[in-house]
């Protein structure tokens, strides 16, 4: 099975939400979103990722987030949204940083 990956470069913010929304909700659907090139993420970007996840779940499929950039990890940790995405990379990263602080 082939994976339809969307790689996001630069900002994932309110300034690009209208540009990125049709790409995230495209047909054929995106199976994976590569966040390794994201330099800035705000709550509008997080909401857009949540919309993509909810839309996929409503269609009995999934969207995986991969390649989390430091900007994405920081915002996901700040907003405590890793569990919403079921994102092991983020959750594992948080455990590692918590262990390092102990």
C-alpha positions as CSV (number, residue, x, y, z in Angstrom):
1,X,0.0,0.0,0.0
2,X,1.4,3.4,-1.0
3,X,1.4,6.3,1.4
4,X,0.2,9.7,0.4
5,X,2.5,12.0,2.4
6,X,2.2,15.8,2.7
7,X,5.4,17.5,3.8
8,X,4.8,20.9,5.3
9,X,7.7,23.4,5.1
10,X,7.9,26.7,6.9
11,X,5.1,28.1,9.1
12,X,2.1,26.1,10.1
13,X,0.2,29.2,11.4
14,X,-2.9,31.2,10.9
15,X,-1.2,33.0,8.0
16,X,-1.0,29.7,6.0
17,X,-4.1,27.9,7.3
18,X,-6.3,28.7,4.3
19,X,-3.5,27.6,2.0
20,X,-2.8,24.3,3.8
21,X,-6.4,23.3,4.7
22,X,-7.3,22.0,1.2
23,X,-4.0,20.1,1.0
24,X,-4.6,18.4,4.4
25,X,-8.2,17.5,3.4
26,X,-7.5,16.6,-0.3
27,X,-8.8,13.7,-2.3
28,X,-7.1,11.3,-2.4
29,X,-6.7,11.7,1.3
30,X,-3.4,12.3,3.0
31,X,-2.2,9.3,5.1
32,X,0.8,11.0,6.6
33,X,1.9,14.6,7.4
34,X,5.6,15.2,7.6
35,X,6.2,18.0,10.1
36,X,10.1,18.0,9.9
37,X,10.2,21.2,7.9
38,X,7.8,23.2,10.2
39,X,9.6,26.3,11.6
40,X,6.6,27.8,13.5
41,X,3.3,26.4,14.8
42,X,0.5,28.3,16.4
43,X,-3.0,27.2,17.7
44,X,-4.5,27.7,14.2
45,X,-2.0,25.2,12.9
46,X,-2.7,22.8,15.7
47,X,-6.5,23.1,15.0
48,X,-5.9,22.4,11.3
49,X,-4.0,19.2,12.3
50,X,-6.8,18.3,14.6
51,X,-9.4,18.8,11.8
52,X,-7.4,16.5,9.5
53,X,-7.3,13.8,12.2
54,X,-11.0,14.1,13.0
55,X,-11.9,14.1,9.3
56,X,-9.8,11.0,8.7
57,X,-11.4,9.2,11.7
58,X,-14.9,10.1,10.5
59,X,-14.0,8.4,7.2
60,X,-12.7,5.2,9.1
61,X,-9.0,6.0,8.3
62,X,-6.0,7.6,10.0
63,X,-3.6,10.4,9.4
64,X,-0.1,9.9,11.0
65,X,2.1,12.8,12.0
66,X,5.8,12.1,11.4
67,X,9.1,13.9,11.6
68,X,8.2,16.4,14.3
69,X,10.4,19.5,14.2
70,X,11.5,21.1,17.4
71,X,8.9,23.9,16.9
72,X,6.2,21.2,16.7
73,X,7.4,19.3,19.7
74,X,7.5,22.5,21.8
75,X,3.9,23.5,20.9
76,X,2.5,20.0,21.3
77,X,4.2,19.8,24.8
78,X,3.0,23.3,25.8
79,X,-0.6,22.5,24.7
80,X,-0.5,18.9,25.9
81,X,-2.1,17.6,22.6
82,X,0.1,14.5,22.0
83,X,-2.5,12.2,23.3
84,X,-5.1,13.6,21.0
85,X,-3.0,12.6,18.0
86,X,-1.9,9.3,19.6
87,X,1.5,10.3,18.6
88,X,4.2,8.0,20.0
89,X,7.1,10.1,18.9
90,X,5.9,13.1,20.8
91,X,4.9,11.1,23.9
92,X,8.3,9.3,23.8
93,X,10.1,12.6,23.4
94,X,8.2,14.0,26.4
95,X,9.1,11.0,28.6
96,X,12.8,11.4,27.6
97,X,12.9,15.1,28.4
98,X,11.1,14.5,31.7
99,X,13.6,11.7,32.6
100,X,16.4,14.1,31.8
101,X,15.0,16.7,34.1
102,X,14.7,14.2,37.0
